[in-house]
Every structure is written in structure tokens, then in C-alpha cells.
């Protein structure tokens, strides 16, 4: 780890210049996207991008916004329609949280996604990252936005670590210290750090030769040492409770709007106890409803 503070300008300037020429063309970065959907489009994209790859999100985002282009439109939908439209994006509780947030935006903010970070944090399913992302990328305000990719860039380029440690307030403070004073420049730098972590400074086999920060990166300067990997690795999906929950939800989506007999839910699942646990957890999370011997999506 370097013994003196990292020269901030040596990171901010080349990273912003790199981003302007290398950034992927993603829907939520286009001017026409913001003109059509305003902050709502950013909020929906951020919900979908949580723990889901970009290439899977794009077609779902376009279909979602075509159906529900405003918070008020989504607020009028049924939970069953929302879960069905979420399809195979995974972690379907996000769909219900987004639906609740749309109702709250409609009731509390006259259908307009709030700009204030504290107001955003009071909406269902919105944490510190999402609130700041909406304030920065939709409204252009100056806040540090730190996701997993950004934390990895900071860990390597500034702190000289192979991988980031557990998320902490230090990440936000460090990013805040690096942000340019100008709001627009700060938004570009936030996006650039995320993009670099997603496409170049990746977790395994980083492409250091393509990195605009290679000349000033503290980790590269130290010889790219293995300083330990403290990231939590995601449990395997195959054979997991998550797979069982997903299978039950697919069955219910295919059957909607009708209910199905509980005894007909995945009768061939290799672990009946796991199947029943998945059904119980979906009911507890509000993603399914049981009525006697019938199971259905929430109405």
C-alpha cells in the first residue's frame, strides 16, 4: 500500500477521458432515454441491474418501460402482473419493491421520482447506492456513487489492494474526495469508475494493459500482489433454494391468472422438502398466495 496519498488528479482526468471514448452504448446513458422516461427510467434500470448482468437487463427494461412508462402507470398494475413481467430476471422481490416504490412515488410525490437522496431512501427497496445513482445519473447532482465495480477500482488504483474489503463508509468518503467539483464532471467520473470496473478492472484476470490508470495504479506499482480476497462468493445456483424458488415462480407465471393445486407444484422436484421450503418462502415474501389447496401469484 502506498505510504503517501494517491494523486487524485492523476486518476480523475485520464479516467474521464477514457470513458468518453470507451463507454458502452447502454439505453440508460442515452439522451433520448432520459427525455422519454426522466428519472423513472433510471430508477427502473437500477432496480433491474441489482445482481443481474447488463445483457439480460436491456430487453426486460425496454419491455417494462413500454408497458409502464411512469410510476403512476406501474402503481395501477397488480402485483401478479408485476411479478409476471419481471420474468427470469431473478430475485423477484425486487419487482414487488419497485411496485411499492411506484405507489409511494404516486401518493407522496405526485408521480415524480424525488431528487433528494433522503426522500429516495424512504421509498421501498431503495438503498444508499440506488438513491445516489438516481440523484446523480437522472438529476445530475454531485454525490459519490459506489457499487462493486467502483470499489474494486478504488481498492486497486488508490489503495493498492487486489480486491476490495467489506463495504464501508470509507468507500463513499474516498470517492467523494476524488469527485471533480463540477456536477457534470462528477457524474462522468462516477460512471467512468463503474465502467472501468465492469469492463477492464474486472475481478478475475483484470486487463491492466488496457487500463487508463496503469501508470498511476497503486496495485500495479506494487507488482500486483495477492493481498487476499475477502469478497463473499455467491452460492452455487444449481440445486439451491434459489433455483427451487425460481422454478415455482415460473410455474405460477405460466399458469397466471389461474391458481394451481399445491400438489401439482413441481411433483418431480428431487428434494420435496426443498420444494416446500421454496413455496413457504415465496408466500412469506409476498411473491405467492396460498388459498386452501391452491397457489397463485399475488393478486
C-alpha positions in Angstrom: 0.0 0.0 0.0 1.4 3.4 -0.9 2.6 5.5 2.1 1.5 8.8 0.7 -1.9 9.9 -0.6 -2.7 9.0 -4.1 -2.5 11.9 -6.6 -6.2 12.4 -7.2 -5.9 14.4 -10.4 -3.8 11.6 -12.0 -6.9 9.4 -11.6 -9.8 11.6 -12.4 -8.5 13.2 -15.6 -7.4 10.1 -17.6 -10.4 8.1 -16.4 -12.9 10.7 -17.6 -11.1 11.0 -20.9 -11.1 7.2 -21.3 -14.8 6.9 -20.5 -15.8 9.5 -23.1 -14.3 7.3 -25.8 -14.7 3.8 -24.4 -18.1 3.7 -22.6 -20.6 1.1 -23.8 -23.7 2.4 -25.5 -26.3 1.4 -22.9 -30.0 2.6 -23.1 -30.0 4.4 -19.8 -27.0 6.5 -20.9 -28.8 7.9 -24.0 -30.3 11.4 -24.0 -33.5 10.2 -25.7 -34.0 7.6 -22.9 -33.9 10.4 -20.2 -36.1 12.7 -22.4 -38.8 10.0 -22.6 -38.7 8.4 -19.2 -37.0 11.0 -17.0 -35.8 9.8 -13.6 -38.2 6.9 -13.6 -36.2 5.2 -16.4 -33.1 5.5 -14.3 -34.8 4.1 -11.2 -36.2 1.1 -13.0 -32.8 0.3 -14.6 -31.1 0.5 -11.3 -33.6 -2.0 -9.7 -33.1 -4.4 -12.6 -29.3 -4.1 -12.6 -29.0 -5.2 -9.0 -27.3 -8.6 -9.2 -28.3 -9.0 -12.9 -25.9 -8.7 -15.9 -26.4 -5.8 -18.3 -27.2 -8.0 -21.3 -30.1 -9.7 -19.5 -31.5 -6.4 -18.3 -31.7 -4.4 -21.5 -34.6 -6.3 -23.2 -36.6 -6.5 -19.9 -36.1 -2.8 -19.3 -37.4 -1.9 -22.7 -40.4 -4.1 -22.4 -41.1 -2.9 -18.8 -41.0 0.8 -19.7 -43.1 0.2 -22.8 -45.8 -1.2 -20.6 -45.3 1.1 -17.6 -43.6 4.3 -18.7 -44.3 6.2 -15.5 -44.6 5.4 -11.8 -48.3 6.1 -11.9 -48.8 3.5 -14.6 -46.9 0.9 -12.6 -48.8 1.8 -9.4 -52.1 0.9 -11.1 -50.8 -2.6 -12.0 -51.5 -5.7 -10.0 -48.7 -7.5 -8.1 -49.3 -10.6 -10.2 -48.7 -8.6 -13.4 -45.6 -7.1 -12.0 -44.1 -10.5 -11.0 -45.1 -12.0 -14.3 -43.4 -9.1 -16.3 -40.3 -9.5 -14.2 -39.9 -12.9 -15.8 -36.5 -14.5 -15.3 -34.6 -11.5 -14.1 -34.1 -13.2 -10.7 -34.6 -12.0 -7.1 -38.2 -11.3 -7.9 -38.8 -9.4 -4.6 -37.2 -6.5 -6.5 -40.3 -6.4 -8.7 -42.6 -6.0 -5.7 -40.3 -3.5 -4.1 -40.3 -1.5 -7.4 -44.1 -1.7 -7.5 -44.4 -0.4 -3.9 -42.0 2.4 -4.7 -44.1 3.4 -7.7 -47.2 3.5 -5.4 -45.2 5.6 -2.9 -44.0 8.0 -5.6 -47.5 8.4 -6.9 -49.0 9.0 -3.4 -46.2 11.1 -1.9 -44.6 12.8 -4.8 -47.4 13.3 -7.3 -45.9 10.7 -9.6 -42.5 12.3 -9.9 -39.4 10.4 -8.7 -37.9 12.6 -6.0 -34.5 14.2 -6.4 -33.4 14.4 -2.8 -31.4 11.4 -1.6 -33.1 11.2 1.8 -36.5 11.2 0.1 -35.4 8.4 -2.2 -34.1 6.4 0.7 -37.6 6.4 2.2 -39.0 4.5 -0.8 -39.4 0.7 -0.8 -36.4 -1.3 -2.0 -34.1 1.7 -2.3 -30.7 1.7 -0.5 -27.9 4.1 -0.4 -26.4 3.1 -3.8 -29.7 3.3 -5.7 -30.7 6.6 -4.1 -27.4 8.2 -5.1 -27.4 6.7 -8.6 -30.8 8.3 -9.3 -29.7 11.7 -7.9 -26.5 11.7 -10.0 -27.4 9.9 -13.2 -31.0 11.2 -13.5 -30.8 14.7 -12.0 -27.1 15.5 -12.3 -26.4 16.2 -8.7 -22.9 15.8 -7.1 -22.8 12.7 -4.9 -20.3 9.7 -4.8 -21.9 6.6 -6.3 -20.1 3.4 -5.2 -21.0 -0.1 -6.5 -19.0 -3.3 -6.5 -17.1 -2.3 -9.6 -16.2 1.2 -8.3 -15.0 -0.3 -5.0 -12.7 -2.7 -6.9 -11.2 0.3 -8.9 -10.7 2.2 -5.7 -9.1 -0.8 -4.0 -6.6 -1.3 -6.7 -5.8 2.1 -8.2 -5.8 4.0 -4.9 -5.3 1.6 -2.0 -3.0 -1.0 -3.7 -5.3 -3.9 -2.8 -6.1 -6.9 -5.1 -9.7 -6.9 -4.1 -11.9 -4.6 -2.0 -12.8 -5.4 1.6 -16.3 -5.3 3.0 -18.3 -2.3 2.0 -17.9 0.7 4.4 -18.4 4.4 4.7 -14.7 4.7 3.8 -15.6 3.9 0.2 -18.0 6.8 -0.1 -15.6 9.2 1.6 -12.8 8.2 -0.7 -14.9 8.5 -3.8 -16.3 11.8 -2.6 -12.7 13.1 -2.2 -11.9 12.2 -5.8 -15.0 13.7 -7.4 -14.5 16.9 -9.5 -16.2 20.0 -8.2 -18.4 20.5 -11.3 -21.6 18.5 -11.1 -21.5 17.2 -14.7 -17.8 16.2 -14.4 -18.6 14.4 -11.1 -21.4 12.4 -12.8 -19.0 11.4 -15.6 -16.3 10.3 -13.1 -18.9 8.2 -11.2 -19.9 6.5 -14.4 -16.4 6.1 -15.6 -15.2 4.3 -12.4 -18.1 1.9 -12.6 -17.5 1.3 -16.3 -13.8 0.7 -15.7 -14.5 -1.9 -13.0 -17.1 -3.6 -15.2 -15.1 -3.9 -18.4 -11.3 -3.6 -17.6 -10.6 -3.7 -13.9 -12.6 -6.9 -13.5 -12.4 -9.2 -10.5 -10.5 -12.0 -12.2 -7.8 -11.5 -14.9 -8.0 -7.7 -15.0 -7.0 -6.2 -18.3 -4.3 -3.9 -16.9 -2.7 -3.3 -20.3 -6.0 -1.6 -21.5 -6.4 0.5 -18.3 -6.1 4.3 -18.5 -4.8 4.3 -14.9 -1.9 1.8 -15.4 0.7 4.5 -15.0 -0.6 5.6 -11.6 -2.3 2.4 -10.2 -1.0 1.7 -6.8 -1.6 -2.1 -7.2 0.3 -2.3 -10.5 3.1 -0.2 -9.0 3.4 -2.7 -6.1 3.7 -5.6 -8.6 0.0 -6.7 -8.4 0.4 -8.5 -5.1 -2.2 -11.0 -3.9 -3.4 -9.1 -0.8 -6.2 -11.6 -0.1 -9.8 -11.8 -1.4 -12.4 -11.0 1.2 -15.4 -11.0 -1.2 -18.3 -13.2 -0.4 -18.7 -15.7 -3.2 -22.3 -16.3 -4.3 -23.5 -19.8 -3.5 -24.0 -22.1 -6.5 -27.4 -21.8 -8.2 -27.8 -25.4 -9.4 -29.7 -27.4 -6.7 -30.1 -24.3 -4.5 -33.2 -22.9 -2.8 -33.0 -20.0 -5.2 -33.3 -22.5 -8.1 -36.4 -24.1 -6.5 -38.0 -20.7 -5.9 -37.4 -19.7 -9.5 -38.9 -23.0 -10.7 -42.1 -22.4 -8.6 -42.4 -18.9 -9.8 -42.1 -19.9 -13.5 -44.9 -22.5 -13.0 -47.1 -19.8 -11.4 -46.3 -17.2 -14.1 -47.2 -19.8 -16.8 -50.5 -20.6 -15.1 -51.5 -17.0 -14.4 -54.1 -15.7 -13.9 -55.3 -19.2 -12.7 -54.2 -20.8 -9.4 -52.6 -24.3 -9.4 -53.1 -27.1 -7.0 -50.3 -27.3 -4.4 -49.9 -31.0 -5.1 -49.2 -30.3 -8.7 -46.3 -27.8 -8.0 -43.1 -29.5 -9.1 -44.0 -33.0 -8.1 -40.8 -34.4 -9.7 -38.5 -31.9 -7.9 -35.6 -34.1 -6.5 -35.9 -32.7 -3.0 -39.6 -32.4 -1.9 -38.6 -30.6 1.4 -36.6 -28.0 -0.6 -39.6 -27.5 -2.9 -41.9 -27.0 0.1 -39.4 -24.6 1.7 -39.3 -22.6 -1.6 -43.1 -22.4 -1.7 -43.3 -21.3 2.0 -40.6 -18.6 1.5 -42.4 -17.3 -1.6 -45.6 -16.9 0.4 -43.7 -15.3 3.3 -42.1 -12.8 0.8 -45.4 -11.9 -0.7 -44.5 -13.4 -4.1 -47.1 -16.1 -4.0 -50.5 -16.6 -2.3 -52.0 -19.8 -0.9 -55.7 -20.3 -0.6 -56.5 -23.7 0.8 -55.0 -26.2 -1.6 -54.3 -23.6 -4.3 -51.3 -21.5 -5.0 -51.1 -18.4 -7.3 -49.3 -15.2 -7.9 -50.3 -12.3 -5.6 -53.4 -10.5 -6.8 
